[in-house]
Amino acid sequence: MKNFLSIVSLLMLYVPIVSGQSKNFTAEGEFTSNCEGPAVDAEGNVYAVNFARDGTIAQVSKKGRTSFFVTLPKGSTGNGIRFGDKNTFYVADFTGHNVLKVDLVTKDISVFANEPKMNQPNDLAITRSGHIFCSDPNWKESTGQIWHVGPDGKTSLAITGLGTTNGIEVSPDEKTLYVNESVQRNVWAFDLAPDGKLNNKRLLHQFEDGGMDGMRCDIHGNLYIARHGKGEVAVLSPQGKITHTYKTIGKKVSNICFGGKNGKTVYITLQDRGCLETFKVKTPGREWAMMKAFSAKK
């Protein structure tokens, strides 16, 4: 009996805690199968792409009411969204090979960066000083790369030779960039310099099954990963250990962000259900804290 209890205790060290279950936030079927994004503004509204038809962006109120916000230019289709300041967000335009810039107040849309050599900019990560990183997968070849877009909009190829790069995120201290590979199931970490240079590639975690999509950090550096096809969000510690999992209603979890009154509400996009779901956590998100800092500036 004693040996049995010892084995059970040992197993508990390696079995991730199922910490919760998501619930509906928006009505099912409002978004297309390319439902993605999302990002939260200073007022707590959520923005997600491909509402009703591809090429659109929706605004979702704090109560889950969805409405059209903007329609992107012809030939453009949005994927990941990130805020650069209180009134500006950027959109990975995977069909136009662009990073689009959207003014929250005027709703003006401009091309911040265009790079014909991109396969398809998929998701974005951004630093406080405006350095943007784009994951750029080639799904057909199961390869990928990372692009750097400087605050001036100039693009440069940061990392090549990766698998199908997808979710991407910056650590709270902005010294580490994370990127995952959906097909290979790897999560990589790179040292991030203030000028945007990346080096010291190292494996943070490898999943045994399921896909991966968007990622976000909380303020303590824990990495929340959308497990596309798996029907869950997994949480990695900064050391790469799975600490929690959150089960979702839909299976194809495509992306994630933090919002709510205290930054502890998580919003996720579901491609198989065409909607957003939500759940609560104990630690605010990194980008939510960034937005608070942006809003405090006069």
Residue pairs with C-beta under 8 A, 6 or more apart in sequence:
16 234
16 235
16 242
16 243
16 244
16 245
17 243
17 244
17 245
18 244
18 245
18 246
18 247
19 235
19 244
19 245
19 246
19 281
20 246
20 247
20 279
20 280
21 246
21 247
21 248
21 249
21 279
22 233
22 246
22 247
22 248
22 249
22 268
22 277
22 278
22 279
23 249
23 277
23 278
23 279
24 64
24 249
24 275
24 277
24 278
25 46
25 60
25 64
25 267
25 275
25 276
25 277
25 278
26 60
26 64
26 66
26 275
26 276
27 64
27 66
27 275
28 273
28 274
28 275
29 273
29 274
29 275
30 51
30 52
30 58
30 66
30 274
30 275
31 48
31 50
31 51
31 52
31 58
31 269
31 274
31 275
31 276
32 50
32 51
32 52
32 53
32 54
32 274
33 271
33 272
33 274
34 49
34 50
34 54
34 77
34 79
34 271
35 48
35 49
35 50
35 254
35 269
35 270
35 271
35 274
35 275
35 276
36 48
36 49
36 50
36 78
36 79
36 80
36 81
36 214
36 254
36 255
36 269
36 271
37 46
37 47
37 48
37 49
37 57
37 78
37 80
37 81
37 255
37 257
37 269
38 46
38 47
38 48
38 60
38 81
38 255
38 256
38 257
38 267
38 268
38 269
38 276
39 46
39 47
39 81
39 82
39 83
39 89
39 257
39 287
40 46
40 47
40 83
40 257
40 258
40 259
40 267
40 287
40 288
40 291
41 47
41 83
41 86
41 89
41 104
41 291
42 86
42 291
42 292
42 294
42 295
44 62
44 259
44 260
44 261
45 59
45 60
45 61
45 62
46 59
46 60
46 257
46 259
46 267
46 276
47 57
47 58
47 59
47 60
47 69
47 81
47 89
48 57
48 58
48 60
48 81
48 269
48 276
49 56
49 57
49 58
49 77
49 78
49 79
49 81
49 91
50 56
50 77
50 78
51 57
51 58
51 66
51 68
52 68
54 77
55 71
55 72
55 74
55 76
55 77
55 78
56 68
56 69
56 70
56 71
56 72
56 78
57 68
57 69
57 70
57 71
57 72
57 78
57 81
57 91
57 102
58 66
58 67
58 68
58 69
59 66
59 67
59 68
59 69
60 66
60 67
60 276
61 67
62 260
64 276
69 107
70 102
70 107
70 109
72 78
72 91
72 93
72 100
72 109
73 96
73 100
73 109
75 95
75 96
76 93
76 95
76 96
76 98
76 100
77 93
77 94
77 95
77 96
78 91
78 92
78 93
78 94
78 100
79 91
79 92
79 93
79 94
79 120
79 121
79 122
79 123
80 91
80 92
80 122
80 123
80 124
80 214
80 255
81 89
81 90
81 91
81 92
81 124
82 89
82 90
82 124
82 125
82 126
82 132
82 287
83 89
83 90
83 126
83 287
83 290
83 291
83 294
84 90
84 101
84 126
84 130
84 132
85 294
86 104
86 291
86 294
86 295
86 297
87 103
87 104
87 105
88 101
88 102
88 103
88 104
89 101
89 102
89 104
90 99
90 100
90 101
90 102
90 112
90 124
90 126
90 132
91 99
91 100
91 101
91 102
91 124
92 99
92 121
92 122
92 123
92 124
92 134
93 99
93 100
93 121
94 120
94 121
94 122
95 120
96 111
96 114
97 114
97 115
97 116
97 118
97 120
97 121
98 111
98 112
98 113
98 114
98 115
98 121
99 111
99 112
99 113
99 114
99 121
99 124
99 132
99 134
99 149
99 153
100 109
100 110
100 111
100 112
101 109
101 110
101 111
101 112
102 108
102 109
103 109
112 149
112 153
113 132
113 149
113 153
113 154
113 155
114 155
115 121
115 147
115 155
117 157
118 134
118 136
118 147
119 136
119 137
119 138
119 144
119 145
120 136
120 137
121 134
121 135
121 136
121 147
122 134
122 135
122 136
122 137
122 165
122 166
123 134
123 135
123 166
123 167
123 168
123 213
123 214
123 215
123 255
124 132
124 133
124 134
124 135
124 168
125 132
125 133
125 168
125 169
125 170
125 177
126 132
126 133
126 170
127 170
127 174
127 192
127 196
128 174
128 290
128 293
129 151
129 194
130 150
130 151
131 148
131 149
131 150
131 151
131 195
131 196
132 148
132 149
132 150
133 146
133 147
133 148
133 149
133 158
133 168
133 170
133 177
133 179
133 196
134 146
134 147
134 148
134 149
134 168
135 144
135 146
135 165
135 166
135 167
135 168
135 179
136 144
136 145
136 146
136 147
136 165
137 143
137 144
137 164
137 165
137 166
137 182
138 144
138 164
139 164
142 163
142 164
142 183
142 184
143 161
143 162
143 163
143 164
144 162
144 163
144 164
144 165
144 166
144 181
145 157
145 158
145 159
145 160
145 161
145 162
145 165
146 157
146 158
146 159
146 162
146 165
146 168
146 177
146 179
146 198
147 155
147 156
147 157
147 158
148 155
148 156
148 157
148 158
148 196
148 198
149 155
150 156
150 196
158 196
158 197
158 198
159 179
159 190
159 198
159 201
162 179
162 181
162 188
163 181
163 182
163 183
163 184
163 186
164 181
164 182
164 183
164 184
165 179
165 180
165 181
166 179
166 180
166 181
166 182
166 212
166 213
166 214
167 178
167 179
167 180
167 212
167 213
167 214
167 215
167 225
167 226
167 255
168 177
168 178
168 179
168 180
168 215
169 177
169 178
169 179
169 215
169 216
169 217
169 223
169 286
170 176
170 177
170 178
170 192
170 217
170 286
171 177
171 178
171 192
171 217
171 221
171 238
171 286
172 217
172 218
172 219
172 220
172 221
172 286
172 289
173 221
174 192
174 194
175 191
175 192
176 189
176 190
176 191
176 192
177 189
177 190
177 192
177 198
178 187
178 188
178 189
178 190
178 204
178 215
178 217
178 223
179 187
179 188
179 190
180 186
180 187
180 188
180 212
180 215
180 225
181 187
181 188
181 212
182 211
182 212
182 213
182 228
183 211
185 206
185 207
185 208
185 209
185 210
185 211
185 212
186 203
186 205
186 206
187 203
187 204
187 205
187 206
187 207
187 212
187 223
187 225
187 236
187 240
188 201
188 202
188 203
188 204
189 201
189 202
189 203
189 204
190 198
190 199
190 200
190 201
190 202
191 198
191 199
191 200
192 198
193 199
203 240
204 223
204 236
204 240
205 236
205 240
205 241
205 242
207 227
207 234
209 230
210 227
210 228
210 229
210 230
210 232
211 227
211 228
211 229
211 230
212 225
212 226
212 227
212 228
213 225
213 226
213 227
213 228
213 253
213 254
213 255
214 225
214 226
214 254
214 255
214 256
214 269
215 223
215 224
215 225
215 226
215 256
216 223
216 224
216 256
216 257
216 258
216 285
216 286
216 287
217 223
217 224
217 285
217 286
218 224
218 258
218 281
218 283
218 284
218 285
218 286
219 263
219 283
219 284
219 285
219 286
219 289
220 238
220 283
221 237
221 238
222 235
222 236
222 237
222 238
222 243
222 283
223 235
223 236
223 238
224 233
224 234
224 235
224 256
224 266
225 233
225 234
225 235
225 236
225 256
226 233
226 253
226 254
226 255
226 256
226 268
227 233
227 234
227 253
228 252
228 253
228 254
228 271
229 251
229 252
230 251
230 253
231 247
231 248
231 249
231 250
231 251
231 253
232 245
232 246
232 247
232 248
232 253
233 245
233 246
233 248
233 253
233 256
233 266
233 268
233 279
234 242
234 244
234 245
235 242
235 243
235 244
235 245
235 246
236 242
236 243
237 243
246 266
246 279
246 281
248 268
248 270
248 277
249 270
249 273
249 277
250 270
250 271
250 272
250 273
250 275
250 277
251 270
251 272
252 270
252 271
252 272
252 273
253 268
253 269
253 270
254 268
254 269
254 270
254 271
255 268
255 269
256 266
256 267
256 268
256 269
257 266
257 267
257 285
257 287
258 264
258 265
258 266
258 267
258 281
258 284
258 285
258 286
258 287
258 288
259 265
259 267
259 285
259 288
260 280
262 284
263 284
263 285
263 288
263 289
263 292
264 280
264 281
264 282
264 283
264 284
265 278
265 279
265 280
265 281
266 278
266 279
266 280
266 281
266 285
267 276
267 277
267 278
268 276
268 277
268 278
268 279
269 275
269 276
270 276
270 277
